[in-house]
Amino acid sequence: MQKGNISVQTENIFPIIKKFLYSDQEIFLRELISNAVDATSKLRTLANRGEVEGELGDTHIDIIINAEESTLTIRDRGIGMTSEEVQKYLNQVAFSSAQEFLEKYKEGSIIGHFGLGFYSAFMVADHVDVITKSYKDAAPVKWSCNGDPEYTLEDAERDFRGTDIVLHVEEESKEYLEEAKIKGLLDKYCKFLPIEIRFKDEAINNTNPAWKKLPTELTDEDYLAFYEELHPFSEKPLFWIHLNIDFPFNLTGILYFPKLTNQLEVQKNKIQLYSNQVYVTDDVKEIVPEFLMLLHGVIDSPDIPLNVSRSYLQSDRNVKKITSYITRKVADKLHDLFKADRAAFEAKWDDIGTFVKYGMITEEKFYDRTKKFALLKNTEKAYFTIEEYQEKIKENQTDKNNKTVILYSNNPIDHDSFIQSAKGYGYDVVEFDVVLDNHFMQHVEQKFADLTFKRVDADTVNKLIDTDKVQESVLSDDIQDEVKAVFATQIGNDKITIEMGALSPDDLPVVITKPEFMRRMQEMSRLQNMGLGEMPESYNVVVNTNHHLINDKLTGLETAEEKGELVDYLYNLARLNQNMLKGSELTSFIKKSVGFLK
């Protein structure tokens, strides 16, 4: 038997490994299995070159739990090691001192940077045995270590090629002797490794996942089946993008477009990052722009720089190139769909519109590529690009400042009376019914100097498009002042602005409008949680001086009580139209309305 010390200069590294890697303890299994995969892959490469004699036989990897002996074994049938190779690869950890090591790498994990993947075993084991037999003509050996620089190396008995790494699991880590725990880690880290992994005599991984194949080799059913493998029981995706590039960096993957809800929901942890089919992380914000994190799928690249633990991404030029490539591929896919079958693209727009708008707001390059096919939907359910829509409405909806005014509604049901009034003037109205739209239209206004947006209830219909046209009132200025005073007295709220408006006789007698600027400020405050508190409600009460209930009935009443009762009713009718009448006020209004019918 040979004894010796692992080559660690001046200080013992093992306590440092345990201390610094404890939060990432579970990745020990990924590291050890990855080593086994590497050993098996190397064997296959050598065999293809004719450098291995005889048949390779079964080359799967076994994960074996022995709860009685408190051991966890990773067994491969790869190239194995000779005695000299064991001493070379297991007994030399090259750095100057533990103190220097701590200072340099105290901010992160250390697995991998010094070939320390194997030593991650000591995060959960107080003793490790390595029994190995090389594919070469060499005797099997056994290496043993108790988690300190001392080791033993002796002859061993082993009938077949490959390596067993036997972890004698310490008391605090007994959870890694539980089948459910190991099965969960295998499913997380090893689901798509290229060498078959077996646990409890069952294969647990797909060695040739869809993203490693060429798009020409896959059918729609194959893509859907792989999505089901990634996200069981999820609703089918709308479509997908197959990434495949080998210059100036290597990257493969598949990104799926899920159906999105009406609200903006960033679903994190839905894109998994792999490096040569080894799972790395599902936190991909460094290589995937935030808006693309709405997608689901897989990205695999050996060229993405990882820190020593292969758990975190490091920012460099390659990462920026990969980010740009993925953004461009997504935009190009959407453009291709738009050009190939616009009707089908429009049918998907309600599901992907949130995603596209989010990308346009947050990523300038994405905006530049998508502005020509981003769609607006009007209340007639017709779809237009921004330029198409501007051309459609500019003749009738251009104000005195030569700006085309896009009228919109965030709730076509509640705004129906306003929409119908706008249509009566020949105006068109689009639907903007997600929270993100408030940001989107401001972004578009910045990009299109000759465009502006206005909600359909932001003003009376005759003032929605600010032109020089003036409609005359049938009431004199003096009588208008009297009517305004009656409304002010009855409403009794100095925070509400009362205006006299010469509308069409067919318009409502009283209309409540919410100024566009104040409404946007309120919505932005709620959306961004600015911490300013809820902004006060601000609206205008516009009295239609050309409606017969105002210029005939109201002015014809004799007593202040009669006038007050009619004003109160008309005001509450306008509030009901804006969905502002609730609770006891609504109950009282309904009872009063029923009373009129008796």
HELIX and SHEET records of a PDB file:
HELIX    1   1 PHE A   14  LEU A   21  1                                   8    
HELIX    2   2 TYR A   22  ASP A   24  5                                   3    
HELIX    3   3 ILE A   27  ASN A   48  1                                  22    
HELIX    4   4 SER A   83  LEU A   90  1                                   8    
HELIX    5   5 ALA A   98  TYR A  105  1                                   8    
HELIX    6   6 PHE A  118  MET A  123  5                                   6    
HELIX    7   7 GLU A  171  LEU A  177  5                                   7    
HELIX    8   8 GLU A  179  TYR A  189  1                                  11    
HELIX    9   9 ALA A  210  LYS A  212  5                                   3    
HELIX   10  10 PRO A  215  GLU A  217  5                                   3    
HELIX   11  11 ASP A  220  LEU A  230  1                                  11    
HELIX   12  12 GLU A  290  LEU A  294  5                                   5    
HELIX   13  13 ARG A  317  ALA A  340  1                                  24    
HELIX   14  14 ARG A  342  THR A  362  1                                  21    
HELIX   15  15 GLU A  364  THR A  370  1                                   7    
HELIX   16  16 ILE A  386  ILE A  393  1                                   8    
HELIX   17  17 ASP A  416  GLY A  424  1                                   9    
HELIX   18  18 ASP A  437  LYS A  447  1                                  11    
HELIX   19  19 VAL A  461  LYS A  463  5                                   3    
HELIX   20  20 ASP A  477  ILE A  491  1                                  15    
HELIX   21  21 GLU A  516  GLN A  528  1                                  13    
HELIX   22  22 HIS A  548  HIS A  548  1                                   1    
HELIX   23  23 LEU A  549  LEU A  554  3                                   6    
HELIX   24  24 THR A  555  GLY A  556  1                                   2    
HELIX   25  25 ALA A  560  ASN A  577  1                                  18    
HELIX   26  26 GLY A  583  PHE A  596  1                                  14    
SHEET    1   A 9 GLN A   2  ASN A   5  0                                        
SHEET    2   A 9 GLU A 150  ASP A 155 -1                                        
SHEET    3   A 9 VAL A 141  CYS A 145 -1                                        
SHEET    4   A 9 ALA A 125  LYS A 133 -1                                        
SHEET    5   A 9 GLY A 162  VAL A 169 -1                                        
SHEET    6   A 9 THR A  71  ASP A  76 -1                                        
SHEET    7   A 9 ILE A  61  ASN A  66 -1                                        
SHEET    8   A 9 ILE A 197  PHE A 199  1                                        
SHEET    9   A 9 GLU A 202  ALA A 203 -1                                        
SHEET    1   B 5 PHE A 239  ILE A 245  0                                        
SHEET    2   B 5 LEU A 251  PHE A 257 -1                                        
SHEET    3   B 5 HIS A 296  ASP A 300 -1                                        
SHEET    4   B 5 ILE A 271  SER A 275  1                                        
SHEET    5   B 5 VAL A 278  THR A 281 -1                                        
SHEET    1   C 2 LEU A 375  LYS A 377  0                                        
SHEET    2   C 2 TYR A 383  THR A 385 -1                                        
SHEET    1   D 3 VAL A 429  GLU A 431  0                                        
SHEET    2   D 3 THR A 404  SER A 409  1                                        
SHEET    3   D 3 LEU A 451  ARG A 455  1                                        
SHEET    1   E 3 THR A 497  GLY A 501  0                                        
SHEET    2   E 3 ASN A 540  ASN A 544  1                                        
SHEET    3   E 3 VAL A 510  THR A 513 -1                                        
END                                                                             
